[in-house]
């Protein structure tokens, strides 16, 4: 494939049991490029990524390990790192690129 064009206004949003909604822009070989909406007052369990995770906060505020990341912020969660994610009185919309299954069990002690 030489070129791909996706209109994000035409994506299908899927809402999970925790209220988080995700629209996959592109997926290939275990890589996921998605828009994600995290509603207000949501806490996601601590997890790790087998490869780098790249996040751009489009609107709202996302808290990574308790630190606020506002709209316009780029975040890199490095391969093998673990983090917790939450929102408070306002949710957020972010653009994320990651590879592989998330690890909710944590690193070996």
Secondary structure, 3 states (H helix, E strand, C coil): CCCCCCCHHHCCCEECCCCCEEEEEEEECCEEEEEEEECCCCEEEEEECCCCEEEEEEEEEEEECCEEEECCCEEEECCCCEEEEECCCCCEEEEEEEECCCECCCCCC
